[in-house]
Amino acid sequence: MSVFDDFDLILDYAHMWNWAPDWYLAQSIYKKFPESYSILTPFAYSYLEGMIRTTTSDYELPLFDRDKQPVKVSVGMALIALAIKENQNNPDYVALLEQAKRHFKYTQISIDENGRNSVMHGRIHPRFWTKESFEQLIHDIAVLSKYSRF
């Protein structure tokens, strides 16, 4: 399966209003500029988390409660753990979630980077982004797509 077949599969399952227009644009950019993976990777990570979130009790939680306090939602590895816990009745999906863990890793906040490219749930430093890792991320999103509940 080519990366463009993967893009098409993602588009088959993407939420029509919230995500599909962005995926069409990402696919167009990548076709025309294959070296654009470094600017498309953060978008793909955001989508991966959003898509996984649709299969959990965290989906559609508000950002703030009635007292204007932030609502705590799971992200990164914690989100994957929540999805695995809440989808035990679907072993195929759980196996794919286990594979998706490779896209996240826990890190310590490093003072030498001043928090650049870091988030509290993990990070993949841009110097490690490659065309191959981007295409693997797109493929993993594609195979997980049919389980989304947008």
N, C-alpha and C positions, 0 to 999 in steps of 0.2 A: 504494500500500500504506500503510495507517495504522500508526501506532506500535504499536497493539494487535495488528495482524497480525504485526508484527515480534516482539513479545513472544511470541506463539504459536509462531512459527518457532523462536525461541531455545529455548523449552520443548520443542519436538520433538526437539532435539538435545542438550540439557543433560544432564549426568550425573545420573541419577535420585536418587541418594543425596546426592551432594556439592553439587549446584547447583540442581536443579529446585525444591526447597521455597523457596529464597531468591528464585528468579525468580518463582514464584507470588506470593509476598509483595510483591515489588517491583512487579509488575503491578497487584496490588490497591491498593497505596498510590498508585501513579500515577493510577489510574482515579479514586480518591476525592479525591486531593489533587494536581492537576496541577502545582502550584508546588513539589512535593517533589523536582523534578529535582536540586536542589542537594545533597540528602542521598543521592540514588540514584546520582549520577555516580561517586563513588569506588568503589562496588560494581561498577558497570558496567566501569570501568577495570580493576579486579582480575580480573574475569571475562575481559575481552578478553585480558589477558596470559596468564591460565591456559589459555584456549582455544587461543591461538596456541602456547603451550608444548607442548600435546599433539601438535603436528605436528613437533616437534624432538627431537633427542637429549638435550635438557635435561629432558624429561618424566620424572617420577618419580625424579629424583635426590634423594638424601637431603639434609636440611638440614646435617648434619654428617657428617664421615667417621669412620672407626674411632678416630682419634686426637682426636676431639671438636673438630676444626677445621672452620670453615664451608666448605661446598662452594660454589664460585663458579658461579652460573648467570647466564644472560643475561637482561636486563630491558629494557623500553622499546624504543628504536631498535635496540639490539644484539640483542634477541630477534627483532625483525622481520627484521633482516639474516640471522640464523641460519636462520629459517624460510624465507626466500627462497632462501638458499644450499642448504638441504637439500631443497627441494621444486621444483627446476628441472624435474622431469618433469611438473609440473602447472601449466602457464602461466596457467590461469584463476585458480587460487589465488594465484599469485605476483602477478598484476595486482591482486587484491583486497588483498593485503598492502601493495603499493605505496600504495594509496589509504588504508590504515589508518595510514600514517605521519603523516597530518594530525592525528592525535590526540595526538601526542607532539612535543616539541621539546627540543633541548638548551638548557641554561641554565647560567649561572655561579651558584654559591651567593652570595647577596647578603647582605651584613652588615646592610642596613637591614631585612630581614625576619627575621633571626636564624634562618634555616633553616625558618621556618614555611611550610607547604604545599610544601616542596621535597623532592625525592628525587634521588638521584644520577643517575638515568637520564633525567630530564626532569621537566617539571611543566606543568600548566595551572592557573594561578592561579584560585581560585574566583570572583574578580570577572569573569572571562571566561566562566563557565558560564552558558549561557542555555538556555531551553526548546528552542530550535532545535538548539543544539549537542548537547544530551542526546539528542534524538530522532535526530539524525544518527549519534551514537555507537551507539544502540540499533539503528538500521538497518544500520550496518556490521557489528555483531556478528551480526545475523540473517543477512546474506548470507554471512558467514564460517562460520557455524555448521555447515553441512553438511560442512565439511572437518575438523571437530574429531575427535579420536580418543580421546574419554573412554572 
